[in-house]
Amino acid sequence: MEIGFIGLGAMGVLMVERLMAAGHNVTGWNRTRERAASLIQSGMRWADTPREVAERSEIVFSIVTDSKAVQAVALGKDGVIAGLPKGGVYIDMSTIAPDVSRAVAAKFAEAGLTMLDAPISGSPVTVKKGEASVMVGGDKAAYERVRPVLLAIGPKVTHIGESGHAVHMKIAVNLLLMIEVIAFGEAVALAEKGGVDRAVALDAILKSVAASPVLGYRGPFILEGNMPDVPLADVTLQQKDMLLALDLARNLGSPIPLGAAANEMMNACRGLGIDYRDFVTAHEVYLMLGGKRK
């Protein structure tokens, strides 16, 4: 199919590679063309605006930073809505506020077009391995039509419900993920405080019933010299999702006390100036609070 892709960050680049490997023709756009250089060399066509991407495509994907960025690329003068042909489908994979996603979808519906929210659950590691999952909200018929394309990105594709439900679910999943990773740092720090070697504590956790995929690839980052120079998700980026969860919970009257506590540990990371690291670095905050530094 003729596919458009907007947002060529770490996740976007890998998804475009998978789409092209599956035989789709891809036209892409990013705020900085330099990020697309390798994809262009591999055969991706470049467009100068999101509108131009949409004009060339049957399906247009976007994965951008936040709600404002989605509104800009989707609804702006040179946005997707201005160029998407009748019968085309716009799929936003960003993690944004559900009410914003529904509002953008409503604008597309008013224009006789279809938008699906389809956030991806995973990291560059899982996307590259073909192990990421995609949750989809919106029109079921449109979902069935684009499902084969989504399967090129990840093997687990699920229709969650109506417009906004998928991004709502993604926020809930990320809430769990963030609490889990923060709690992992708490557990390892407790073990270390009692004299257990860090590597031994990590190994024991990864062999226990508490092990999970995210701890499997992120946990080793806490070992000396293992913190990646380019984080899978730094503290600031990950905290954006936590703030979405806290705001959603406040609006719904749904308590998330563990989320609030995990958010405070992210605040501590920022206060200590280590927020540029992958957010598993919260483990170091626990060490400091316990009177020990790396």
Backbone as JSON, one array per atom type, in Angstrom:
{
  "sequence": "MEIGFIGLGAMGVLMVERLMAAGHNVTGWNRTRERAASLIQSGMRWADTPREVAERSEIVFSIVTDSKAVQAVALGKDGVIAGLPKGGVYIDMSTIAPDVSRAVAAKFAEAGLTMLDAPISGSPVTVKKGEASVMVGGDKAAYERVRPVLLAIGPKVTHIGESGHAVHMKIAVNLLLMIEVIAFGEAVALAEKGGVDRAVALDAILKSVAASPVLGYRGPFILEGNMPDVPLADVTLQQKDMLLALDLARNLGSPIPLGAAANEMMNACRGLGIDYRDFVTAHEVYLMLGGKRK",
  "N": [[0.83, -1.19, 0.0], [0.26, 2.37, -0.3], [1.82, 4.23, 1.95], [1.9, 6.75, 4.45], [4.1, 8.45, 6.67], [4.56, 10.22, 9.61], [6.75, 11.79, 11.72], [9.7, 10.92, 12.65], [11.28, 9.84, 14.77], [13.1, 7.86, 17.2], [11.36, 5.63, 17.47], [9.67, 5.93, 15.24], [11.39, 5.71, 13.0], [12.17, 3.01, 13.12], [9.69, 1.76, 12.77], [9.0, 2.56, 10.18], [11.01, 1.26, 8.76], [10.2, -1.38, 9.14], [7.73, -1.37, 7.86], [8.5, -0.84, 5.21], [10.04, -3.08, 4.75], [8.05, -4.94, 4.67], [7.02, -4.54, 2.21], [5.61, -2.24, 1.6], [5.11, 1.0, 0.12], [6.55, 3.93, 1.28], [6.04, 7.26, 2.25], [7.55, 9.92, 3.87], [7.75, 12.35, 6.61], [9.38, 14.67, 8.72], [10.17, 16.96, 11.36], [12.87, 17.66, 11.25], [14.82, 17.04, 8.56], [17.2, 15.65, 8.54], [16.98, 13.49, 10.28], [15.77, 11.64, 8.76], [17.51, 10.71, 6.9], [18.8, 8.13, 6.58], [16.6, 6.52, 6.03], [15.65, 7.61, 3.66], [17.76, 6.97, 1.98], [17.3, 4.28, 1.95], [15.06, 4.04, 0.45], [12.71, 5.34, 1.18], [10.34, 7.84, 0.37], [10.52, 11.38, 0.47], [8.57, 14.03, 1.85], [7.56, 17.46, 1.93], [5.72, 18.52, 3.71], [3.21, 17.55, 6.18], [0.75, 17.52, 4.91], [1.42, 17.02, 2.22], [2.46, 14.47, 2.52], [0.08, 13.1, 3.16], [-1.4, 13.47, 0.81], [-0.21, 11.71, -0.91], [-0.84, 9.22, 0.01], [-2.61, 6.23, 1.16], [-2.98, 5.39, 3.71], [-2.09, 7.11, 6.61], [0.3, 7.43, 9.06], [1.11, 8.76, 12.3], [3.5, 9.62, 14.77], [4.22, 11.46, 17.32], [5.43, 13.96, 19.68], [3.57, 15.11, 21.66], [0.23, 16.26, 22.65], [-0.15, 18.83, 21.46], [1.58, 18.69, 19.29], [0.4, 16.64, 17.79], [-2.05, 17.84, 17.13], [-1.08, 19.89, 15.51], [0.22, 18.55, 13.3], [-1.89, 17.11, 12.34], [-4.17, 18.78, 12.02], [-3.38, 21.27, 11.14], [-2.78, 23.99, 8.74], [-1.24, 22.92, 6.7], [-1.66, 20.3, 7.3], [-2.45, 16.77, 7.88], [-5.22, 16.43, 7.51], [-5.84, 18.18, 5.5], [-4.89, 17.03, 3.21], [-5.48, 14.3, 3.0], [-6.93, 11.8, 1.05], [-10.37, 11.0, 0.16], [-11.65, 8.17, 1.75], [-9.23, 7.52, 2.75], [-7.21, 6.69, 5.65], [-6.31, 7.99, 8.75], [-3.92, 7.36, 11.17], [-3.06, 7.78, 14.38], [-0.34, 7.26, 16.44], [0.68, 8.31, 18.71], [1.21, 8.98, 22.24], [-1.11, 10.58, 23.88], [-3.41, 12.94, 25.45], [-6.57, 11.45, 25.95], [-8.96, 12.93, 25.46], [-8.13, 14.9, 23.71], [-7.35, 13.35, 21.53], [-9.85, 12.28, 20.79], [-11.14, 14.64, 20.06], [-9.66, 15.45, 17.82], [-10.22, 13.31, 16.15], [-12.92, 13.73, 15.79], [-12.91, 16.04, 14.23], [-11.86, 15.02, 11.88], [-13.91, 13.27, 11.2], [-15.95, 15.1, 10.69], [-15.01, 16.08, 8.33], [-15.48, 14.03, 6.67], [-13.67, 11.97, 6.86], [-11.55, 9.37, 8.27], [-10.19, 8.72, 11.45], [-8.01, 6.87, 13.5], [-7.0, 6.05, 16.81], [-4.02, 4.65, 17.71], [-1.94, 3.73, 19.65], [1.38, 2.54, 20.25], [2.69, -0.09, 22.16], [5.62, -0.54, 23.62], [9.18, -0.45, 23.05], [12.11, 0.96, 21.43], [13.66, -1.36, 21.39], [11.83, -3.55, 21.47], [10.27, -2.99, 19.21], [12.14, -3.23, 17.13], [12.7, -5.93, 17.31], [10.31, -6.93, 16.51], [8.3, -7.34, 18.38], [6.51, -5.65, 19.52], [3.32, -4.28, 20.64], [0.13, -3.21, 19.41], [-2.51, -1.09, 20.14], [-5.84, -0.29, 19.29], [-8.2, 2.28, 18.7], [-11.45, 3.3, 17.7], [-13.36, 3.37, 14.61], [-14.59, 0.18, 13.78], [-14.68, -1.13, 11.29], [-12.79, 0.31, 9.81], [-10.58, -0.33, 11.3], [-10.36, -3.11, 10.78], [-9.66, -2.97, 8.13], [-7.1, -1.75, 8.15], [-5.64, -3.42, 9.73], [-3.92, -5.54, 8.64], [-1.73, -4.0, 7.81], [-0.86, -2.86, 10.21], [0.04, -5.16, 11.44], [2.47, -5.52, 10.29], [4.05, -3.9, 11.75], [3.9, -4.77, 14.42], [3.26, -7.9, 16.11], [1.04, -8.18, 17.73], [-2.02, -7.01, 17.66], [-4.74, -5.17, 18.68], [-8.18, -4.4, 18.88], [-9.47, -1.98, 20.88], [-11.71, -0.43, 21.47], [-14.04, 2.27, 21.18], [-13.34, 5.54, 19.71], [-10.52, 7.05, 21.16], [-10.31, 5.21, 23.22], [-8.15, 3.45, 22.93], [-5.8, 5.01, 23.3], [-6.34, 5.81, 25.88], [-6.16, 3.33, 27.16], [-3.48, 2.83, 26.64], [-2.22, 4.73, 28.25], [-2.91, 3.72, 30.75], [-1.53, 1.28, 30.66], [1.11, 2.23, 30.47], [1.25, 3.51, 32.92], [1.31, 1.3, 34.67], [3.72, 0.14, 33.77], [5.59, 2.17, 34.43], [5.38, 2.33, 37.23], [6.23, -0.24, 37.83], [8.94, -0.25, 36.94], [10.05, 1.77, 38.55], [9.58, 0.64, 41.07], [11.2, -1.57, 40.84], [13.76, -0.4, 41.0], [13.62, 0.39, 43.67], [13.48, -2.08, 44.99], [15.94, -3.29, 44.3], [17.72, -1.46, 45.42], [17.1, -1.81, 48.13], [17.96, -4.44, 48.5], [20.71, -4.1, 48.01], [21.36, -2.41, 50.13], [21.32, -4.16, 52.19], [23.58, -5.61, 51.75], [23.74, -7.25, 49.52], [25.15, -7.98, 46.38], [24.83, -5.83, 43.56], [24.62, -6.85, 40.89], [24.04, -9.5, 41.46], [21.59, -9.2, 42.77], [20.03, -8.19, 40.65], [20.1, -10.38, 38.87], [18.77, -12.29, 40.41], [16.2, -11.19, 40.58], [15.44, -11.21, 37.89], [15.2, -13.88, 37.5], [13.07, -14.54, 38.98], [9.53, -14.75, 39.98], [8.73, -12.19, 39.66], [9.82, -11.19, 37.39], [9.79, -9.57, 34.16], [9.13, -8.62, 30.72], [9.92, -5.88, 30.32], [11.63, -5.38, 32.48], [13.54, -7.2, 31.82], [14.95, -6.17, 29.6], [15.53, -3.59, 30.42], [16.39, -3.57, 33.07], [19.2, -4.39, 33.29], [20.48, -1.99, 32.74], [21.15, -0.66, 35.07], [23.51, -1.66, 35.98], [27.01, -1.17, 36.43], [28.37, 0.99, 34.06], [26.53, 0.32, 32.11], [24.42, 1.99, 31.46], [22.65, 3.33, 28.82], [23.87, 5.65, 26.33], [22.04, 6.86, 24.66], [18.94, 7.05, 25.77], [16.21, 4.67, 26.14], [13.83, 5.76, 26.95], [13.94, 8.8, 28.35], [13.87, 10.34, 31.65], [12.31, 12.7, 31.62], [10.75, 12.45, 29.26], [9.35, 10.07, 29.84], [8.02, 10.83, 32.13], [6.17, 12.56, 31.12], [4.12, 10.89, 30.24], [3.33, 9.87, 32.7], [2.26, 12.14, 33.9], [0.08, 12.5, 32.23], [-1.4, 10.28, 33.03], [-1.91, 10.9, 35.73], [-3.42, 13.21, 35.44], [-5.6, 12.24, 34.01], [-6.62, 10.42, 35.87], [-7.34, 12.19, 37.91], [-9.38, 13.64, 36.65], [-11.25, 11.63, 36.26], [-11.75, 10.75, 38.78], [-10.42, 8.55, 39.8], [-8.4, 6.79, 41.89], [-4.82, 6.79, 41.95], [-2.55, 6.1, 43.76], [-0.02, 4.81, 43.83], [1.03, 5.56, 41.43], [1.32, 8.3, 41.85], [3.32, 8.28, 43.79], [5.44, 7.14, 42.35], [5.79, 9.13, 40.48], [6.87, 11.15, 42.08], [9.41, 10.14, 42.51], [10.44, 10.42, 39.97], [10.43, 13.19, 39.86], [12.44, 13.61, 41.72], [14.63, 12.58, 40.35], [14.88, 14.52, 38.38], [15.45, 16.73, 39.98], [17.97, 16.03, 40.87], [19.4, 16.19, 38.61], [19.64, 14.06, 36.82], [17.88, 13.44, 34.91], [18.19, 13.15, 32.2], [18.85, 10.61, 31.65], [17.88, 7.15, 30.98], [14.76, 6.24, 32.44], [14.96, 4.25, 34.37], [16.96, 4.96, 35.96], [16.06, 5.94, 38.35], [16.64, 4.18, 40.33], [19.1, 5.02, 41.33], [18.39, 7.22, 42.83], [17.1, 6.05, 45.0], [19.3, 4.77, 46.14], [20.79, 7.0, 46.98], [19.02, 8.14, 48.84], [19.11, 6.16, 50.69], [21.6, 6.5, 51.7], [23.79, 5.83, 50.15], [25.95, 6.08, 47.38], [26.57, 5.4, 43.89]],
  "CA": [[0.0, 0.0, 0.0], [0.93, 3.66, -0.21], [1.78, 4.59, 3.37], [2.56, 7.98, 4.87], [4.56, 8.36, 8.06], [4.93, 11.53, 10.15], [7.42, 11.65, 13.01], [10.74, 9.93, 12.43], [12.16, 9.69, 15.92], [13.64, 6.51, 17.38], [10.32, 4.64, 17.2], [9.18, 6.1, 13.88], [12.37, 5.17, 12.05], [12.1, 1.54, 13.14], [8.42, 1.32, 12.21], [9.08, 2.73, 8.73], [11.85, 0.17, 8.26], [9.4, -2.6, 9.12], [6.72, -1.21, 6.81], [9.14, -0.99, 3.9], [10.46, -4.48, 4.64], [6.85, -5.7, 4.36], [6.67, -4.29, 0.82], [4.81, -1.02, 1.42], [5.78, 2.23, -0.3], [6.39, 4.88, 2.37], [6.42, 8.67, 2.13], [7.71, 10.38, 5.25], [8.04, 13.74, 6.97], [9.82, 14.93, 10.09], [10.55, 18.37, 11.5], [14.24, 17.78, 10.77], [15.04, 16.06, 7.49], [18.39, 14.86, 8.82], [16.6, 12.25, 10.96], [15.23, 10.72, 7.75], [18.53, 10.44, 5.87], [19.01, 6.69, 6.34], [15.4, 5.97, 5.42], [15.61, 8.08, 2.27], [18.73, 6.14, 1.27], [16.75, 2.93, 1.84], [13.94, 4.03, -0.47], [11.55, 6.13, 1.6], [10.19, 9.13, -0.31], [10.41, 12.52, 1.37], [7.58, 15.07, 1.56], [7.92, 18.69, 2.64], [4.7, 18.83, 4.73], [2.28, 16.45, 6.46], [-0.28, 17.53, 3.86], [1.97, 16.36, 1.05], [2.49, 13.05, 2.87], [-1.28, 12.58, 3.07], [-1.84, 13.48, -0.59], [0.4, 10.58, -1.61], [-1.01, 8.01, 0.82], [-3.9, 5.64, 1.5], [-2.96, 5.36, 5.18], [-1.06, 7.99, 7.16], [0.63, 7.25, 10.46], [1.92, 9.79, 12.97], [3.91, 9.37, 16.16], [4.91, 12.69, 17.69], [5.72, 14.09, 21.1], [2.5, 15.4, 22.6], [-1.07, 16.65, 22.09], [0.0, 19.98, 20.57], [2.23, 18.24, 18.06], [-0.61, 15.9, 17.02], [-2.99, 18.82, 16.56], [-0.38, 20.64, 14.45], [0.45, 17.76, 12.09], [-3.16, 16.57, 11.85], [-5.2, 19.78, 11.73], [-2.82, 22.53, 10.67], [-3.04, 24.38, 7.35], [-0.56, 21.92, 5.88], [-1.78, 19.05, 8.05], [-2.97, 15.57, 7.24], [-6.63, 16.57, 7.15], [-5.93, 18.97, 4.27], [-4.42, 16.29, 2.05], [-5.9, 12.9, 2.96], [-8.02, 11.58, 0.09], [-11.55, 10.3, 0.65], [-11.38, 6.75, 1.9], [-7.96, 7.35, 3.46], [-7.29, 6.54, 7.1], [-5.24, 8.59, 9.54], [-3.67, 6.57, 12.37], [-2.11, 8.43, 15.28], [0.25, 6.31, 17.37], [1.26, 9.06, 19.82], [0.57, 8.87, 23.55], [-1.61, 11.92, 24.19], [-4.64, 12.95, 26.24], [-7.67, 10.86, 25.2], [-9.95, 13.91, 24.99], [-7.55, 15.55, 22.53], [-7.44, 12.38, 20.44], [-11.25, 12.23, 20.35], [-11.46, 15.9, 19.4], [-9.05, 15.42, 16.49], [-10.99, 12.33, 15.38], [-14.2, 14.36, 15.45], [-12.65, 16.95, 13.11], [-11.72, 14.19, 10.69], [-15.24, 12.78, 10.87], [-16.67, 16.22, 10.09], [-14.49, 16.25, 6.97], [-15.76, 12.8, 5.94], [-12.48, 11.15, 6.92], [-11.46, 8.48, 9.43], [-8.98, 8.7, 12.27], [-7.91, 5.86, 14.55], [-5.9, 6.18, 17.74], [-3.38, 3.33, 17.73], [-0.63, 3.83, 20.31], [2.19, 1.32, 20.27], [3.24, -0.42, 23.47], [6.93, -1.14, 23.4], [10.33, 0.43, 23.03], [12.9, 0.64, 20.23], [14.13, -2.75, 21.47], [10.76, -4.48, 21.09], [9.87, -2.71, 17.82], [13.16, -3.8, 16.26], [12.57, -7.39, 17.35], [9.0, -7.32, 16.04], [7.57, -7.84, 19.54], [5.66, -4.59, 20.08], [1.89, -4.47, 20.48], [-0.59, -2.02, 19.0], [-3.9, -1.0, 20.57], [-6.52, 0.57, 18.32], [-9.51, 2.79, 19.05], [-12.14, 3.93, 16.59], [-14.25, 2.6, 13.75], [-14.17, -1.23, 13.67], [-14.46, -1.47, 9.88], [-11.5, 0.89, 9.44], [-9.58, -1.16, 11.99], [-10.18, -4.37, 10.04], [-8.98, -2.65, 6.87], [-5.68, -1.41, 8.34], [-4.98, -4.41, 10.59], [-2.76, -6.19, 8.01], [-0.6, -3.07, 7.8], [-0.38, -2.78, 11.59], [0.75, -6.4, 11.77], [3.85, -5.37, 9.83], [4.75, -3.17, 12.81], [3.97, -5.63, 15.6], [2.42, -9.09, 15.94], [-0.12, -8.18, 18.63], [-2.85, -5.86, 17.3], [-6.02, -5.38, 19.37], [-9.16, -3.31, 18.87], [-9.84, -1.74, 22.28], [-13.06, 0.11, 21.57], [-14.34, 3.47, 20.42], [-12.29, 6.55, 19.59], [-9.93, 7.49, 22.42], [-10.14, 4.11, 24.17], [-6.82, 2.85, 22.83], [-4.82, 5.87, 23.96], [-6.66, 5.71, 27.3], [-5.57, 2.08, 27.62], [-2.01, 2.96, 26.6], [-1.82, 5.47, 29.45], [-3.02, 2.78, 31.87], [-0.42, 0.33, 30.54], [2.33, 2.93, 30.83], [1.22, 3.7, 34.38], [1.81, 0.05, 35.25], [5.13, 0.0, 33.42], [6.41, 3.12, 35.18], [5.4, 1.89, 38.63], [7.05, -1.45, 37.89], [10.35, 0.07, 36.81], [10.44, 2.5, 39.76], [9.6, -0.34, 42.17], [12.4, -2.39, 40.63], [14.87, 0.33, 41.6], [13.43, 0.35, 45.13], [13.81, -3.43, 45.45], [17.38, -3.52, 44.17], [18.4, -0.63, 46.43], [16.9, -2.47, 49.43], [18.86, -5.59, 48.53], [22.08, -3.59, 48.14], [21.55, -1.87, 51.48], [21.56, -5.31, 53.07], [24.85, -6.23, 51.43], [23.68, -8.08, 48.31], [25.76, -7.36, 45.22], [23.82, -5.34, 42.62], [24.45, -7.79, 39.78], [23.38, -10.68, 42.0], [20.19, -8.82, 43.0], [19.39, -8.12, 39.33], [19.95, -11.75, 38.37], [17.74, -12.97, 41.2], [14.89, -10.64, 40.19], [15.11, -11.64, 36.53], [14.89, -15.31, 37.56], [11.95, -14.72, 39.9], [8.18, -14.56, 39.44], [8.54, -10.76, 39.42], [10.46, -10.82, 36.13], [8.89, -9.15, 33.09], [9.91, -8.2, 29.54], [10.53, -4.55, 30.46], [12.77, -5.49, 33.39], [14.55, -8.0, 31.15], [15.86, -5.37, 28.76], [15.87, -2.32, 31.05], [17.05, -3.81, 34.36], [20.66, -4.38, 33.23], [21.02, -0.63, 32.62], [21.63, -0.16, 36.37], [24.85, -2.17, 36.26], [28.07, -0.19, 36.16], [28.76, 1.14, 32.67], [25.51, -0.2, 31.19], [23.39, 2.97, 31.14], [22.88, 3.72, 27.42], [24.04, 7.06, 26.05], [20.75, 7.26, 24.12], [17.97, 6.28, 26.55], [14.98, 4.21, 25.51], [12.92, 6.87, 27.29], [14.53, 9.49, 29.49], [12.93, 10.64, 32.73], [11.37, 13.76, 31.22], [9.79, 11.89, 28.29], [8.49, 9.1, 30.5], [7.16, 11.53, 33.09], [5.05, 13.12, 30.36], [3.04, 9.9, 30.29], [2.82, 9.79, 34.08], [1.41, 13.31, 34.12], [-1.18, 12.19, 31.54], [-2.13, 9.34, 33.88], [-2.36, 11.62, 36.92], [-4.49, 14.13, 35.04], [-6.75, 11.4, 33.67], [-7.15, 9.9, 37.13], [-8.0, 13.3, 38.62], [-10.63, 13.96, 35.96], [-12.19, 10.53, 36.4], [-11.94, 10.4, 40.19], [-9.89, 7.2, 39.97], [-7.15, 6.97, 42.63], [-3.6, 6.09, 41.53], [-1.53, 6.51, 44.73], [1.3, 4.3, 43.48], [1.5, 6.41, 40.35], [1.76, 9.57, 42.44], [4.61, 8.04, 44.45], [6.45, 6.95, 41.3], [6.03, 10.45, 39.89], [7.78, 11.88, 42.96], [10.78, 9.66, 42.27], [10.87, 11.07, 38.73], [10.77, 14.56, 40.24], [13.74, 13.57, 42.39], [15.64, 12.42, 39.29], [15.06, 15.83, 37.75], [16.12, 17.58, 40.95], [19.37, 15.62, 40.97], [20.04, 16.42, 37.32], [19.91, 12.82, 36.08], [16.67, 13.17, 34.12], [18.54, 12.88, 30.81], [19.08, 9.17, 31.54], [16.7, 6.3, 30.96], [14.12, 6.48, 33.74], [15.35, 3.24, 35.35], [17.95, 5.61, 36.82], [15.46, 6.2, 39.66], [17.36, 3.31, 41.27], [20.16, 5.79, 41.97], [17.77, 8.07, 43.84], [16.91, 5.2, 46.19], [20.62, 4.58, 46.77], [21.13, 8.23, 47.67], [18.16, 8.27, 50.02], [19.56, 5.17, 51.66], [22.92, 6.86, 52.19], [24.85, 5.23, 49.34], [26.05, 6.47, 45.98], [27.27, 4.41, 43.06]],
  "C": [[0.87, 1.25, 0.0], [0.73, 4.18, 1.2], [2.48, 5.92, 3.59], [2.98, 7.84, 6.32], [5.12, 9.71, 8.5], [5.51, 11.35, 11.55], [8.46, 10.56, 12.95], [11.79, 9.96, 13.54], [12.62, 8.24, 16.02], [12.61, 5.43, 17.05], [9.86, 4.71, 15.74], [10.1, 5.49, 12.84], [12.25, 3.65, 11.96], [10.8, 1.03, 12.54], [8.41, 1.48, 10.69], [9.93, 1.62, 8.12], [11.04, -1.11, 8.15], [8.33, -2.53, 8.02], [7.32, -1.4, 5.43], [9.58, -2.43, 3.69], [9.27, -5.38, 4.28], [6.34, -5.41, 2.94], [5.86, -3.04, 0.57], [5.69, 0.12, 0.93], [5.51, 3.29, 0.76], [6.88, 6.27, 1.96], [6.47, 9.24, 3.53], [7.99, 11.86, 5.39], [8.46, 13.79, 8.43], [10.23, 16.39, 10.17], [11.97, 18.62, 11.02], [14.51, 16.66, 9.77], [16.22, 15.15, 7.79], [18.06, 13.52, 9.46], [16.13, 11.2, 9.96], [16.27, 10.25, 6.75], [18.69, 8.96, 5.56], [17.8, 6.06, 5.67], [15.28, 6.37, 3.95], [16.58, 7.26, 1.42], [18.2, 4.73, 1.05], [15.5, 2.87, 0.96], [12.69, 4.77, -0.03], [11.52, 7.45, 0.83], [9.97, 10.23, 0.72], [9.31, 13.47, 0.91], [7.9, 16.28, 2.42], [6.92, 19.09, 3.72], [3.87, 17.59, 5.02], [1.17, 16.37, 5.41], [0.19, 16.78, 2.62], [2.09, 14.85, 1.29], [1.12, 12.43, 2.64], [-1.75, 12.49, 1.63], [-1.33, 12.27, -1.36], [0.01, 9.23, -1.01], [-2.46, 7.55, 0.95], [-4.09, 5.61, 3.01], [-1.83, 6.26, 5.63], [-0.9, 7.72, 8.65], [1.29, 8.52, 11.01], [2.29, 9.27, 14.34], [4.8, 10.54, 16.54], [4.85, 12.88, 19.2], [4.51, 14.23, 22.01], [1.23, 15.85, 21.87], [-0.94, 17.81, 21.11], [0.61, 19.58, 19.24], [1.24, 17.47, 17.18], [-1.58, 16.87, 16.36], [-2.35, 19.58, 15.41], [-0.25, 19.81, 13.17], [-0.86, 17.24, 11.49], [-4.09, 17.65, 11.31], [-4.68, 21.1, 11.19], [-3.12, 22.79, 9.2], [-2.42, 23.39, 6.38], [-0.58, 20.56, 6.56], [-2.38, 17.92, 7.25], [-4.39, 15.77, 6.73], [-6.81, 17.33, 5.83], [-5.56, 18.16, 3.04], [-4.93, 14.87, 1.93], [-7.06, 12.7, 2.0], [-9.21, 10.86, 0.74], [-11.26, 8.8, 0.66], [-10.07, 6.47, 2.6], [-8.18, 7.24, 4.96], [-6.07, 7.17, 7.75], [-5.12, 7.82, 10.85], [-2.64, 7.28, 13.23], [-1.65, 7.44, 16.33], [0.88, 6.99, 18.58], [0.52, 8.76, 21.12], [0.18, 10.27, 23.99], [-2.88, 11.8, 25.03], [-5.79, 12.39, 25.4], [-8.68, 11.88, 24.68], [-9.44, 14.67, 23.78], [-7.64, 14.62, 21.33], [-8.86, 12.3, 19.9], [-11.64, 13.49, 19.6], [-10.88, 15.95, 17.99], [-9.83, 14.45, 15.6], [-12.32, 12.92, 14.93], [-14.03, 15.32, 14.27], [-12.51, 16.17, 11.81], [-13.08, 13.67, 10.24], [-16.07, 13.86, 10.2], [-16.25, 16.43, 8.63], [-14.74, 15.0, 6.11], [-14.59, 11.84, 5.9], [-12.47, 10.31, 8.2], [-10.12, 8.61, 10.13], [-9.09, 7.59, 13.3], [-6.81, 6.26, 15.51], [-5.31, 4.77, 17.91], [-2.0, 3.41, 18.37], [0.08, 2.49, 20.35], [2.76, 1.12, 21.67], [4.54, -1.17, 23.25], [8.01, -0.09, 23.44], [11.07, 0.18, 21.73], [13.39, -0.81, 20.21], [13.06, -3.71, 20.97], [10.27, -4.25, 19.66], [10.86, -3.36, 16.86], [13.05, -5.31, 16.18], [11.23, -7.87, 16.79], [8.13, -7.87, 17.16], [6.65, -6.8, 20.16], [4.18, -4.92, 19.85], [1.23, -3.14, 20.14], [-2.04, -2.12, 19.46], [-4.61, 0.01, 19.7], [-7.89, 0.97, 18.84], [-10.14, 3.46, 17.84], [-12.95, 2.94, 15.78], [-13.73, 1.19, 13.49], [-13.88, -1.62, 12.22], [-13.12, -0.93, 9.4], [-10.36, 0.1, 10.07], [-9.3, -2.43, 11.2], [-9.42, -4.12, 8.74], [-7.48, -2.44, 7.07], [-4.93, -2.46, 9.15], [-3.81, -5.11, 9.91], [-1.52, -5.29, 7.96], [0.0, -2.95, 9.19], [0.41, -4.01, 11.99], [2.18, -6.39, 11.24], [4.71, -4.66, 10.87], [4.94, -4.03, 14.04], [2.96, -6.75, 15.5], [1.14, -9.11, 16.78], [-0.91, -6.89, 18.4], [-4.25, -6.11, 17.86], [-6.92, -4.17, 19.24], [-9.7, -3.15, 20.28], [-11.27, -1.25, 22.41], [-13.21, 1.37, 20.73], [-13.19, 4.45, 20.44], [-11.82, 7.02, 20.97], [-9.67, 6.37, 23.4], [-8.74, 3.51, 24.12], [-5.77, 3.7, 23.53], [-5.07, 5.92, 25.47], [-6.02, 4.45, 27.89], [-4.05, 2.15, 27.64], [-1.5, 3.7, 27.83], [-1.87, 4.56, 30.67], [-1.87, 1.77, 31.84], [0.89, 1.0, 30.94], [2.4, 3.25, 32.31], [1.79, 2.46, 35.07], [3.3, -0.11, 35.0], [6.01, 0.91, 34.26], [6.5, 2.74, 36.65], [6.31, 0.69, 38.78], [8.54, -1.13, 37.85], [10.86, 0.84, 38.03], [10.54, 1.55, 40.94], [10.8, -1.27, 42.06], [13.62, -1.72, 41.25], [14.82, 0.31, 43.11], [13.86, -1.01, 45.68], [15.32, -3.69, 45.4], [18.14, -2.72, 45.22], [18.26, -1.24, 47.83], [17.84, -3.66, 49.57], [20.3, -5.14, 48.73], [22.36, -3.08, 49.54], [21.85, -2.98, 52.48], [22.82, -6.08, 52.73], [24.86, -7.12, 50.21], [24.31, -7.31, 47.14], [24.68, -6.98, 44.2], [23.56, -6.32, 41.48], [23.74, -9.06, 40.24], [21.9, -10.4, 42.24], [19.43, -8.77, 41.67], [19.12, -9.52, 38.8], [18.83, -12.48, 39.1], [16.34, -12.49, 40.81], [14.48, -11.17, 38.82], [14.84, -13.15, 36.45], [13.65, -15.6, 38.42], [10.61, -14.55, 39.21], [7.89, -13.09, 39.15], [9.14, -10.3, 38.1], [9.4, -10.45, 35.09], [9.74, -8.74, 31.89], [10.62, -6.86, 29.75], [11.72, -4.59, 31.41], [13.9, -6.29, 32.73], [15.5, -7.18, 30.31], [16.27, -4.06, 29.41], [16.66, -2.51, 32.35], [18.56, -3.75, 34.29], [21.28, -2.99, 33.08], [21.61, -0.13, 33.94], [23.02, -0.68, 36.72], [25.9, -1.17, 35.79], [28.45, -0.2, 34.68], [27.72, 0.72, 31.65], [24.45, 0.83, 30.8], [23.63, 3.48, 29.72], [23.03, 5.23, 27.27], [22.74, 7.65, 25.47], [19.68, 6.44, 24.84], [16.79, 5.78, 25.72], [13.88, 5.23, 25.74], [13.51, 7.56, 28.51], [13.44, 9.87, 30.49], [11.88, 11.64, 32.28], [10.32, 13.23, 30.25], [8.83, 10.93, 28.97], [7.54, 9.78, 31.49], [6.0, 12.22, 32.38], [3.86, 12.18, 30.39], [2.47, 9.76, 31.69], [1.9, 10.96, 34.37], [0.07, 13.16, 33.39], [-2.03, 11.28, 32.41], [-2.7, 10.05, 35.11], [-3.52, 12.56, 36.58], [-5.76, 13.35, 34.7], [-7.42, 10.87, 34.93], [-7.9, 10.98, 37.9], [-9.35, 13.6, 37.99], [-11.69, 12.89, 36.16], [-12.52, 10.19, 37.86], [-11.49, 8.99, 40.48], [-8.53, 7.29, 40.66], [-5.99, 6.16, 42.05], [-2.45, 6.48, 42.48], [-0.13, 6.0, 44.4], [1.9, 5.11, 42.33], [2.02, 7.73, 40.87], [3.12, 9.41, 43.11], [5.72, 7.87, 43.42], [6.8, 8.28, 40.64], [6.98, 11.28, 40.75], [9.22, 11.42, 42.79], [11.32, 10.23, 40.95], [11.22, 12.53, 38.99], [12.15, 14.61, 40.89], [14.86, 13.39, 41.37], [15.93, 13.77, 38.63], [15.8, 16.77, 38.69], [17.6, 17.28, 41.07], [20.11, 15.76, 39.64], [20.37, 15.16, 36.55], [18.72, 12.45, 35.2], [16.96, 12.93, 32.64], [18.78, 11.39, 30.58], [17.77, 8.42, 31.38], [16.1, 6.28, 32.36], [14.34, 5.37, 34.76], [16.4, 3.8, 36.31], [17.38, 6.03, 38.17], [16.08, 5.31, 40.74], [18.43, 4.09, 42.03], [19.6, 6.72, 43.04], [17.56, 7.29, 45.13], [18.22, 4.96, 46.91], [21.01, 5.82, 47.57], [20.31, 8.42, 48.94], [18.56, 7.3, 51.12], [20.98, 5.4, 52.14], [24.07, 6.28, 51.39], [24.8, 5.77, 47.92], [26.76, 5.38, 45.22], [28.76, 4.53, 43.26]]
}
